Amino acid sequence: MTLRPGSFPVAIFVPPPDCALSSEALLRLSAEAYAPGQKDCFDELCRSETGKPRFPQAPGVHFSVTHSGGQWLAAFSEAPVGLDLQIHRSCAIEALSRRFFHPAETAWLEARGFAPESFFDLWAAKESYVKFTGRGIAGGLDGFSVVNEKGFLSAVDGTALRFLPWEPGWSLCLSSSPGPVDFFPLNV
């Protein structure tokens, strides 16, 4: 793997479609593939007070897990990351927006006719951000905005928001430190 100068690597693990492992087993398997020299460090998984999972024996291994519509992904890095995947499905978009999102986001969505793609892009950006910060959804989603009148922000409070290409009908966003990121697949 060749990295650009000044960039940091982010590994993305996508299990095979027929994989029947639990989320925790997939996490351990992918963590061992990301840091093979630390295999014994992934036996214990714990959570912070806000629910962010971590491996206490491997403090330099940062990760984020997401699952939606039967798909499971994980991102690994040497710095904190937040990853969220959302399948575009039928739901009460306007009601959910008004209940959970920042007023600026609801206004932005309203100006777009509460379009599903805009809604799920916004949801993925917000959830990846709270995963990155470790505060989780319980900390609330209405206290910050990932958009302004022009569209999506490239960063929130110094945290970069990066939309990643995925299958049609899905939204995928990675939150990370600012600066260049080099993505690479993680295979097991």
C-alpha positions as YAML, in Angstrom:
chain: A
units: angstrom
residues:
- id: 1
  name: MET
  ca: [0.00, 0.00, 0.00]
- id: 2
  name: THR
  ca: [1.37, 3.41, -0.99]
- id: 3
  name: LEU
  ca: [0.25, 6.43, 1.01]
- id: 4
  name: ARG
  ca: [0.30, 10.02, -0.10]
- id: 5
  name: PRO
  ca: [2.60, 12.26, 1.97]
- id: 6
  name: GLY
  ca: [0.73, 13.65, 4.98]
- id: 7
  name: SER
  ca: [-2.20, 11.26, 4.65]
- id: 8
  name: PHE
  ca: [-3.36, 8.59, 7.03]
- id: 9
  name: PRO
  ca: [-4.73, 5.20, 6.04]
- id: 10
  name: VAL
  ca: [-8.27, 4.01, 6.68]
- id: 11
  name: ALA
  ca: [-9.03, 0.34, 6.11]
- id: 12
  name: ILE
  ca: [-12.56, -0.62, 5.15]
- id: 13
  name: PHE
  ca: [-13.67, -4.18, 5.84]
- id: 14
  name: VAL
  ca: [-16.67, -5.62, 3.99]
- id: 15
  name: PRO
  ca: [-17.41, -9.27, 4.80]
- id: 16
  name: PRO
  ca: [-18.52, -11.65, 2.08]
- id: 17
  name: PRO
  ca: [-22.31, -11.63, 1.50]
- id: 18
  name: ASP
  ca: [-22.74, -15.20, 2.77]
- id: 19
  name: CYS
  ca: [-20.91, -14.55, 6.06]
- id: 20
  name: ALA
  ca: [-22.93, -15.77, 9.06]
- id: 21
  name: LEU
  ca: [-20.72, -14.44, 11.87]
- id: 22
  name: SER
  ca: [-22.04, -12.16, 14.61]
- id: 23
  name: SER
  ca: [-21.14, -8.48, 14.58]
- id: 24
  name: GLU
  ca: [-18.67, -8.99, 17.45]
- id: 25
  name: ALA
  ca: [-17.02, -11.95, 15.68]
- id: 26
  name: LEU
  ca: [-16.75, -9.92, 12.46]
- id: 27
  name: LEU
  ca: [-15.21, -7.06, 14.42]
- id: 28
  name: ARG
  ca: [-12.56, -9.31, 15.97]
- id: 29
  name: LEU
  ca: [-11.82, -10.99, 12.65]
- id: 30
  name: SER
  ca: [-11.39, -7.67, 10.86]
- id: 31
  name: ALA
  ca: [-9.34, -6.18, 13.73]
- id: 32
  name: GLU
  ca: [-6.95, -9.14, 13.54]
- id: 33
  name: ALA
  ca: [-6.62, -8.60, 9.77]
- id: 34
  name: TYR
  ca: [-5.95, -4.87, 10.31]
- id: 35
  name: ALA
  ca: [-3.33, -5.40, 13.04]
- id: 36
  name: PRO
  ca: [-2.12, -9.01, 12.70]
- id: 37
  name: GLY
  ca: [0.75, -8.51, 15.15]
- id: 38
  name: GLN
  ca: [-1.73, -7.66, 17.93]
- id: 39
  name: LYS
  ca: [-4.03, -10.69, 17.60]
- id: 40
  name: ASP
  ca: [-4.09, -11.36, 21.37]
- id: 41
  name: CYS
  ca: [-5.17, -7.75, 22.02]
- id: 42
  name: PHE
  ca: [-8.65, -8.27, 20.55]
- id: 43
  name: ASP
  ca: [-10.01, -10.76, 23.08]
- id: 44
  name: GLU
  ca: [-11.55, -8.09, 25.31]
- id: 45
  name: LEU
  ca: [-14.05, -5.59, 23.92]
- id: 46
  name: CYS
  ca: [-15.45, -2.89, 26.19]
- id: 47
  name: ARG
  ca: [-17.46, 0.31, 25.84]
- id: 48
  name: SER
  ca: [-16.96, 3.87, 27.00]
- id: 49
  name: GLU
  ca: [-19.54, 5.58, 29.21]
- id: 50
  name: THR
  ca: [-21.31, 6.76, 26.03]
- id: 51
  name: GLY
  ca: [-21.26, 3.29, 24.46]
- id: 52
  name: LYS
  ca: [-18.37, 3.63, 21.99]
- id: 53
  name: PRO
  ca: [-16.72, 0.20, 21.61]
- id: 54
  name: ARG
  ca: [-12.96, -0.18, 21.96]
- id: 55
  name: PHE
  ca: [-10.27, -2.78, 22.50]
- id: 56
  name: PRO
  ca: [-8.55, -1.76, 25.77]
- id: 57
  name: GLN
  ca: [-5.48, -3.89, 24.96]
- id: 58
  name: ALA
  ca: [-5.04, -2.13, 21.59]
- id: 59
  name: PRO
  ca: [-5.44, 1.62, 22.25]
- id: 60
  name: GLY
  ca: [-3.84, 2.52, 18.90]
- id: 61
  name: VAL
  ca: [-6.48, 0.64, 16.90]
- id: 62
  name: HIS
  ca: [-9.43, 2.92, 16.23]
- id: 63
  name: PHE
  ca: [-12.53, 1.57, 14.52]
- id: 64
  name: SER
  ca: [-16.15, 2.18, 13.73]
- id: 65
  name: VAL
  ca: [-18.80, -0.38, 12.87]
- id: 66
  name: THR
  ca: [-21.99, 0.17, 10.89]
- id: 67
  name: HIS
  ca: [-24.78, -2.05, 9.65]
- id: 68
  name: SER
  ca: [-27.91, -1.39, 7.67]
- id: 69
  name: GLY
  ca: [-30.18, -3.42, 5.40]
- id: 70
  name: GLY
  ca: [-28.25, -6.63, 6.04]
- id: 71
  name: GLN
  ca: [-24.84, -5.10, 5.24]
- id: 72
  name: TRP
  ca: [-22.04, -4.78, 7.79]
- id: 73
  name: LEU
  ca: [-18.91, -2.62, 7.42]
- id: 74
  name: ALA
  ca: [-16.03, -1.57, 9.63]
- id: 75
  name: ALA
  ca: [-13.41, 1.16, 9.27]
- id: 76
  name: PHE
  ca: [-10.03, 0.93, 11.01]
- id: 77
  name: SER
  ca: [-7.38, 3.59, 11.44]
- id: 78
  name: GLU
  ca: [-4.59, 4.80, 13.68]
- id: 79
  name: ALA
  ca: [-6.77, 7.82, 14.52]
- id: 80
  name: PRO
  ca: [-10.45, 8.03, 15.52]
- id: 81
  name: VAL
  ca: [-13.02, 7.40, 12.78]
- id: 82
  name: GLY
  ca: [-16.80, 7.25, 12.53]
- id: 83
  name: LEU
  ca: [-18.52, 5.26, 9.77]
- id: 84
  name: ASP
  ca: [-22.22, 5.05, 8.98]
- id: 85
  name: LEU
  ca: [-24.17, 3.26, 6.26]
- id: 86
  name: GLN
  ca: [-27.88, 3.85, 5.64]
- id: 87
  name: ILE
  ca: [-30.14, 2.02, 3.20]
- id: 88
  name: HIS
  ca: [-32.74, 4.30, 1.64]
- id: 89
  name: ARG
  ca: [-36.03, 2.88, 2.87]
- id: 90
  name: SER
  ca: [-39.56, 4.11, 3.28]
- id: 91
  name: CYS
  ca: [-40.06, 6.09, 6.49]
- id: 92
  name: ALA
  ca: [-41.68, 9.24, 7.85]
- id: 93
  name: ILE
  ca: [-38.87, 11.52, 6.66]
- id: 94
  name: GLU
  ca: [-40.50, 14.84, 7.53]
- id: 95
  name: ALA
  ca: [-41.59, 13.72, 11.01]
- id: 96
  name: LEU
  ca: [-38.18, 12.19, 11.80]
- id: 97
  name: SER
  ca: [-36.40, 15.32, 10.58]
- id: 98
  name: ARG
  ca: [-38.53, 17.62, 12.70]
- id: 99
  name: ARG
  ca: [-38.13, 15.43, 15.77]
- id: 100
  name: PHE
  ca: [-34.41, 14.59, 15.64]
- id: 101
  name: PHE
  ca: [-32.52, 17.04, 13.41]
- id: 102
  name: HIS
  ca: [-31.19, 20.55, 13.86]
- id: 103
  name: PRO
  ca: [-33.65, 23.22, 12.57]
- id: 104
  name: ALA
  ca: [-31.20, 24.21, 9.80]
- id: 105
  name: GLU
  ca: [-31.15, 20.62, 8.57]
- id: 106
  name: THR
  ca: [-34.94, 20.34, 8.60]
- id: 107
  name: ALA
  ca: [-35.18, 23.59, 6.61]
- id: 108
  name: TRP
  ca: [-32.57, 22.30, 4.15]
- id: 109
  name: LEU
  ca: [-34.48, 19.04, 3.71]
- id: 110
  name: GLU
  ca: [-37.78, 20.88, 3.36]
- id: 111
  name: ALA
  ca: [-36.28, 22.99, 0.55]
- id: 112
  name: ARG
  ca: [-35.49, 19.68, -1.20]
- id: 113
  name: GLY
  ca: [-39.00, 18.28, -0.71]
- id: 114
  name: PHE
  ca: [-37.73, 15.90, 2.01]
- id: 115
  name: ALA
  ca: [-36.08, 13.81, -0.71]
- id: 116
  name: PRO
  ca: [-35.04, 10.36, 0.58]
- id: 117
  name: GLU
  ca: [-31.48, 10.56, -0.79]
- id: 118
  name: SER
  ca: [-30.89, 13.91, 0.95]
- id: 119
  name: PHE
  ca: [-32.42, 12.60, 4.19]
- id: 120
  name: PHE
  ca: [-30.31, 9.43, 4.32]
- id: 121
  name: ASP
  ca: [-27.12, 11.28, 3.31]
- id: 122
  name: LEU
  ca: [-27.80, 13.66, 6.19]
- id: 123
  name: TRP
  ca: [-28.55, 10.82, 8.61]
- id: 124
  name: ALA
  ca: [-25.33, 8.98, 7.64]
- id: 125
  name: ALA
  ca: [-23.27, 12.17, 8.08]
- id: 126
  name: LYS
  ca: [-24.77, 12.88, 11.50]
- id: 127
  name: GLU
  ca: [-24.39, 9.33, 12.76]
- id: 128
  name: SER
  ca: [-20.80, 9.02, 11.50]
- id: 129
  name: TYR
  ca: [-20.00, 12.28, 13.33]
- id: 130
  name: VAL
  ca: [-21.43, 11.12, 16.68]
- id: 131
  name: LYS
  ca: [-19.60, 7.81, 16.27]
- id: 132
  name: PHE
  ca: [-16.37, 9.73, 15.64]
- id: 133
  name: THR
  ca: [-16.84, 11.91, 18.71]
- id: 134
  name: GLY
  ca: [-17.94, 8.97, 20.83]
- id: 135
  name: ARG
  ca: [-21.01, 10.78, 22.10]
- id: 136
  name: GLY
  ca: [-23.42, 8.49, 20.27]
- id: 137
  name: ILE
  ca: [-27.01, 9.10, 19.30]
- id: 138
  name: ALA
  ca: [-28.04, 9.33, 22.97]
- id: 139
  name: GLY
  ca: [-26.20, 12.68, 23.05]
- id: 140
  name: GLY
  ca: [-28.81, 14.02, 20.63]
- id: 141
  name: LEU
  ca: [-28.69, 14.81, 16.94]
- id: 142
  name: ASP
  ca: [-30.31, 18.25, 17.07]
- id: 143
  name: GLY
  ca: [-27.46, 20.13, 18.77]
- id: 144
  name: PHE
  ca: [-25.29, 20.40, 15.65]
- id: 145
  name: SER
  ca: [-25.79, 20.71, 11.91]
- id: 146
  name: VAL
  ca: [-23.97, 19.03, 9.01]
- id: 147
  name: VAL
  ca: [-25.47, 21.42, 6.42]
- id: 148
  name: ASN
  ca: [-25.83, 25.11, 5.73]
- id: 149
  name: GLU
  ca: [-27.97, 26.83, 3.09]
- id: 150
  name: LYS
  ca: [-25.45, 25.83, 0.39]
- id: 151
  name: GLY
  ca: [-25.39, 22.11, 1.23]
- id: 152
  name: PHE
  ca: [-23.30, 19.67, 3.20]
- id: 153
  name: LEU
  ca: [-20.44, 21.01, 5.28]
- id: 154
  name: SER
  ca: [-17.03, 19.50, 4.67]
- id: 155
  name: ALA
  ca: [-16.38, 19.52, 8.43]
- id: 156
  name: VAL
  ca: [-18.15, 19.96, 11.77]
- id: 157
  name: ASP
  ca: [-16.09, 21.31, 14.70]
- id: 158
  name: GLY
  ca: [-12.88, 20.31, 12.91]
- id: 159
  name: THR
  ca: [-14.11, 16.81, 12.03]
- id: 160
  name: ALA
  ca: [-14.08, 16.05, 8.30]
- id: 161
  name: LEU
  ca: [-17.20, 14.53, 6.73]
- id: 162
  name: ARG
  ca: [-16.49, 12.35, 3.69]
- id: 163
  name: PHE
  ca: [-19.20, 10.71, 1.60]
- id: 164
  name: LEU
  ca: [-17.96, 7.45, 0.13]
- id: 165
  name: PRO
  ca: [-19.31, 5.82, -3.01]
- id: 166
  name: TRP
  ca: [-21.54, 2.83, -2.38]
- id: 167
  name: GLU
  ca: [-24.36, 1.00, -4.11]
- id: 168
  name: PRO
  ca: [-27.33, 3.00, -5.47]
- id: 169
  name: GLY
  ca: [-29.98, 3.42, -2.78]
- id: 170
  name: TRP
  ca: [-27.43, 3.66, 0.04]
- id: 171
  name: SER
  ca: [-25.62, 6.49, 1.85]
- id: 172
  name: LEU
  ca: [-22.15, 5.99, 3.36]
- id: 173
  name: CYS
  ca: [-20.21, 8.63, 5.30]
- id: 174
  name: LEU
  ca: [-16.87, 8.59, 7.13]
- id: 175
  name: SER
  ca: [-15.98, 11.15, 9.80]
- id: 176
  name: SER
  ca: [-12.29, 11.59, 10.52]
- id: 177
  name: SER
  ca: [-9.59, 14.07, 11.33]
- id: 178
  name: PRO
  ca: [-9.10, 16.68, 8.59]
- id: 179
  name: GLY
  ca: [-6.48, 16.15, 5.93]
- id: 180
  name: PRO
  ca: [-5.91, 13.59, 3.22]
- id: 181
  name: VAL
  ca: [-7.11, 10.03, 3.78]
- id: 182
  name: ASP
  ca: [-6.06, 6.99, 1.77]
- id: 183
  name: PHE
  ca: [-8.62, 4.18, 1.75]
- id: 184
  name: PHE
  ca: [-7.72, 0.56, 1.26]
- id: 185
  name: PRO
  ca: [-9.75, -2.65, 1.42]
- id: 186
  name: LEU
  ca: [-9.15, -4.98, 4.34]
- id: 187
  name: ASN
  ca: [-9.31, -8.62, 3.34]
- id: 188
  name: VAL
  ca: [-9.36, -11.68, 5.59]
...
